[in-house]
Amino acid sequence: MATYKVSFVIVGSDQPGAIFSMRNAPRVGDTVKLDNDLFEVTEVFELMPPRGDFHYYHATCRMIDIEKTSTK
């Protein structure tokens, strides 16, 4: 089974981001929870070709304003 090593970088936030091992590749529009904050993936690209069962990705994210989304 493939493992996706994903570097999450947060734009416009003091959140330092994270590196996760995941079972599925990230996709634009996915949501990610870091600490108590939610982020939306806005960009994804492969960092390097897979090595065995390991795939390496970068995902750029933006903070989701929960107050704005919960009033819709």
Residue frames as qw, qx, qy, qz and C-alpha x, y, z in Angstrom:
[[0.000, 0.889, 0.457, 0.000, 0.00, 0.00, 0.00],
 [0.406, 0.539, -0.018, 0.737, 1.35, 3.45, -0.94],
 [0.396, -0.685, -0.343, 0.506, 2.30, 6.03, 1.65],
 [0.295, 0.771, 0.170, 0.538, 2.15, 9.71, 0.77],
 [0.475, -0.397, -0.255, 0.743, 4.55, 12.00, 2.63],
 [0.141, 0.796, 0.390, 0.441, 2.92, 15.42, 2.42],
 [0.334, -0.161, -0.239, 0.898, 4.41, 18.76, 3.37],
 [0.019, -0.832, -0.535, -0.144, 1.59, 21.19, 4.22],
 [0.312, -0.025, -0.091, 0.945, 2.50, 24.89, 4.01],
 [0.010, -0.788, -0.589, 0.179, 0.01, 27.49, 5.25],
 [0.290, 0.384, 0.186, 0.857, -0.16, 30.82, 3.42],
 [0.206, -0.574, -0.084, -0.788, -1.08, 33.96, 5.38],
 [0.774, -0.571, -0.173, -0.210, -1.03, 32.35, 8.82],
 [0.188, -0.725, 0.614, -0.249, 1.32, 31.97, 11.77],
 [0.947, -0.088, 0.276, -0.140, 0.63, 28.23, 11.61],
 [0.204, -0.635, 0.670, 0.327, 3.98, 26.57, 10.83],
 [0.717, 0.334, -0.475, -0.385, 2.45, 23.77, 8.74],
 [0.728, -0.316, 0.585, -0.166, 3.26, 20.08, 9.09],
 [0.362, 0.361, -0.796, -0.325, 4.48, 16.94, 7.40],
 [0.767, -0.066, 0.439, -0.463, 2.09, 13.98, 7.47],
 [0.030, -0.119, 0.948, 0.293, 2.16, 10.41, 6.24],
 [0.624, 0.238, 0.200, -0.717, -1.14, 9.74, 4.49],
 [0.569, 0.115, 0.810, 0.078, -2.82, 6.81, 2.71],
 [0.485, 0.713, 0.477, 0.170, -4.20, 9.01, -0.11],
 [0.410, 0.169, 0.137, 0.886, -2.64, 11.78, -2.16],
 [0.047, 0.563, 0.362, -0.742, -3.84, 15.29, -1.27],
 [0.278, 0.525, 0.610, 0.524, -6.17, 17.06, -3.71],
 [0.030, -0.163, 0.003, -0.986, -7.14, 20.68, -4.24],
 [0.561, -0.389, -0.268, -0.680, -10.25, 21.36, -2.15],
 [0.691, -0.249, -0.644, 0.214, -9.39, 18.84, 0.60],
 [0.351, -0.830, 0.128, -0.414, -9.58, 20.11, 4.17],
 [0.661, 0.126, -0.581, 0.458, -6.82, 19.55, 6.72],
 [0.524, -0.825, -0.098, -0.186, -6.99, 20.06, 10.47],
 [0.575, 0.276, -0.446, 0.628, -3.81, 21.30, 12.16],
 [0.036, -0.015, -0.574, 0.818, -4.10, 21.91, 15.88],
 [0.241, 0.521, 0.698, -0.428, -7.62, 23.37, 16.21],
 [0.270, 0.597, -0.147, -0.741, -7.70, 25.14, 12.83],
 [0.740, 0.389, 0.545, 0.061, -9.10, 24.01, 9.48],
 [0.039, -0.582, 0.442, 0.681, -7.31, 24.65, 6.20],
 [0.796, 0.523, 0.235, -0.195, -8.25, 24.16, 2.56],
 [0.611, -0.172, 0.529, 0.563, -5.72, 22.74, 0.11],
 [0.369, 0.817, 0.049, -0.440, -5.29, 25.24, -2.74],
 [0.501, 0.694, -0.495, -0.149, -2.34, 23.76, -4.62],
 [0.862, -0.280, 0.421, 0.028, -0.70, 20.32, -4.82],
 [0.614, 0.658, -0.424, -0.104, 2.40, 19.13, -6.61],
 [0.975, -0.123, -0.057, 0.178, 4.67, 16.13, -6.51],
 [0.281, -0.878, 0.345, 0.174, 8.10, 16.94, -5.07],
 [0.002, -0.523, 0.815, 0.249, 9.97, 14.01, -6.60],
 [0.678, 0.079, -0.621, -0.386, 9.25, 10.70, -8.30],
 [0.858, -0.417, 0.076, -0.289, 8.00, 7.90, -6.02],
 [0.173, 0.508, -0.828, 0.162, 10.56, 5.69, -4.31],
 [0.100, -0.109, -0.976, 0.157, 9.07, 2.27, -3.84],
 [0.179, -0.645, -0.738, -0.087, 5.76, 2.71, -2.03],
 [0.249, -0.638, -0.280, 0.673, 6.58, 6.27, -0.89],
 [0.293, 0.687, 0.381, 0.545, 5.27, 9.33, -2.74],
 [0.360, -0.364, -0.246, 0.823, 6.38, 12.88, -1.85],
 [0.097, 0.736, 0.501, 0.446, 3.99, 15.82, -2.19],
 [0.137, -0.103, -0.261, 0.950, 3.73, 19.50, -1.29],
 [0.072, -0.701, -0.672, -0.228, 0.35, 21.04, -0.50],
 [0.066, 0.150, -0.151, 0.975, -0.25, 24.77, -0.12],
 [0.216, -0.595, -0.773, 0.049, -3.21, 25.63, 2.12],
 [0.092, -0.427, 0.045, -0.899, -5.25, 28.61, 3.27],
 [0.074, 0.125, 0.762, -0.631, -7.09, 29.02, 6.54],
 [0.222, -0.504, -0.708, -0.442, -10.84, 28.42, 6.44],
 [0.198, -0.210, 0.318, -0.903, -12.87, 31.04, 8.29],
 [0.113, -0.271, -0.951, 0.100, -15.21, 28.73, 10.23],
 [0.152, 0.480, 0.461, -0.731, -17.51, 31.59, 11.27],
 [0.355, 0.399, -0.311, -0.786, -18.17, 32.55, 7.65],
 [0.330, 0.081, -0.870, -0.356, -18.72, 28.96, 6.50],
 [0.065, -0.272, -0.905, 0.321, -21.04, 28.06, 9.39],
 [0.258, 0.450, 0.330, -0.789, -23.49, 30.91, 8.64],
 [0.276, 0.197, -0.615, -0.712, -24.27, 29.71, 5.11]]
